[in-house]
Amino acid sequence: MGLSDGSARVFSGENEDGKEYKKWKVWVTNKLPTLDSKVSEKARGAYVYTLLSRKALERVEHLEPSEHQVKDGEQKLFALLDERFPQKDASDEMSETLTQVFNLKALEGESLKVWISRATVLFDRCSRKCQVTFPEEAKGWLILHRSGLNEEQKAVVLARSGGVMKRETVGKAMRSCYPELTAPKKKMFGAGLIQHDLPLSEEPEDDPLFQEVESFLAEHENVMTGEGDDEDVYEETEVAEALAVSWKYKSKELSKMQRSRDLELLKTSDGLIVLRLRNSSAKRAATAAIR
């Protein structure tokens, strides 16, 4: 609720919390009647003004002193602050509270006594502000099963409670069985990435597509040896020449990449043989290999 100056409470509005403002306003409206002998009705606005700071003060500082230093001048300040820090709708309040209930669980290192008390306060708030009251058995179930106890400890608590799942009975049984127990902390495990090599039962040389490429190059061996008629140039020969150069120097890299299943040879319906990379990392590796 901002700052506290002796018996006075200063509201800053830094948290942008409508609930905090509402609590402060209730306190101020109850404080003012006790100051009748010290603060006149015309000075009440000035008194409330001195209890504001930061964002809350920025909202009202444009007012002239003559505007709030009058009878009921504090109401002008409250009207501006009500607009600046609005209250949540009833539906929003209910949604927020119910979400807290359904996400309720013991915190790490929290004692059972504190856990049971915190859960009970939340149930009471849900009933008081949202008019939603959970059955006592449902409250007991949440307190027991969200406490962090293991299955053996839960069984001990249920045996102590005689099988009764009501909140008060379960709470007493838990405090009686484990008065010093605290909610366990999460265990942190180091995570490592392990990549398993795929079985290399099939050699690339045994792949029919590899053999087909080798056969294709053998038919055009004259391109690599420099033999043949230079005047008769066919498109297939040009393709063979380009493929032969690449195949001669990069066949080992391609074999390795195929073993890791990053590269595969495919034959299209029209008889063309293409190389396909399976993932982006393999594409980068292949680019580096060709360069």
Residue pairs with C-beta under 8 A, 6 or more apart in sequence:
1 9
1 11
1 20
1 23
1 24
1 27
2 9
2 10
2 11
2 12
2 13
2 14
2 20
2 24
2 53
2 56
3 9
3 10
3 12
3 53
4 10
8 31
8 51
9 24
9 27
9 28
9 51
10 51
10 52
10 53
11 20
11 21
11 24
11 51
11 52
11 53
11 56
12 52
12 53
12 54
12 55
12 56
12 57
13 20
13 21
13 54
13 55
13 56
13 59
13 84
13 85
14 54
14 55
16 55
16 85
17 85
18 85
18 86
18 87
18 88
19 87
19 88
20 85
21 56
21 81
21 85
22 87
25 78
25 81
28 48
28 51
28 74
32 39
32 44
32 47
32 48
32 74
35 47
39 47
41 71
41 72
42 69
42 70
42 71
42 73
43 69
44 72
44 73
44 74
45 68
45 69
45 70
45 72
45 73
45 74
45 76
45 77
46 65
46 68
46 69
46 73
47 74
48 68
48 74
48 77
48 78
49 60
49 68
49 77
52 60
52 77
52 81
55 84
56 81
56 84
56 85
59 80
59 81
59 84
60 68
60 77
60 80
60 81
63 76
63 77
63 80
67 73
67 76
68 74
68 76
68 77
88 96
90 130
93 129
93 130
94 129
94 130
94 132
97 122
97 125
97 126
97 129
97 130
97 132
98 126
98 130
98 132
100 122
101 122
101 123
101 126
101 134
101 142
104 119
104 122
104 142
104 146
105 146
105 148
106 112
106 115
106 146
106 147
106 148
106 183
107 115
107 183
108 183
108 184
108 185
108 186
109 182
109 183
109 185
110 118
110 182
110 183
111 180
111 181
111 182
111 183
112 147
112 174
112 175
112 178
112 179
112 181
112 182
112 183
113 175
113 179
115 143
115 147
115 183
116 143
116 171
116 174
116 175
119 139
119 142
119 143
119 146
120 139
120 167
120 171
123 134
123 139
123 167
126 132
126 133
126 134
127 133
127 134
136 165
136 166
136 167
136 168
137 165
137 166
139 166
139 167
140 164
140 165
140 166
140 167
140 168
140 169
140 170
140 171
141 165
143 167
143 170
143 171
143 174
144 154
144 157
144 158
144 165
144 170
144 174
145 154
147 174
147 183
148 183
148 184
149 157
149 174
149 178
149 181
153 177
153 178
153 181
156 177
157 170
157 173
157 174
157 177
157 178
158 165
158 173
160 173
160 176
160 177
161 169
161 170
161 172
161 173
162 169
164 170
197 260
198 259
198 260
198 261
200 259
204 210
204 254
204 255
204 258
204 259
205 211
205 255
207 258
207 265
209 265
209 266
209 267
209 273
210 265
212 267
212 273
213 243
213 247
213 265
213 273
216 240
216 243
216 273
217 224
217 240
217 243
217 244
217 247
219 240
220 236
220 237
220 240
220 241
220 244
222 228
223 237
223 240
223 241
223 244
224 241
224 244
224 248
228 237
246 290
250 289
250 290
253 289
254 263
254 275
254 289
257 263
257 282
257 285
257 286
257 289
258 264
258 265
260 282
261 278
262 277
262 278
262 279
262 281
262 282
262 285
262 286
263 275
263 276
263 277
263 278
263 282
263 286
264 275
264 276
264 278
265 273
265 274
265 275
265 276
266 273
266 274
266 275
266 276
267 273
267 274
268 274
275 286
277 283
277 286
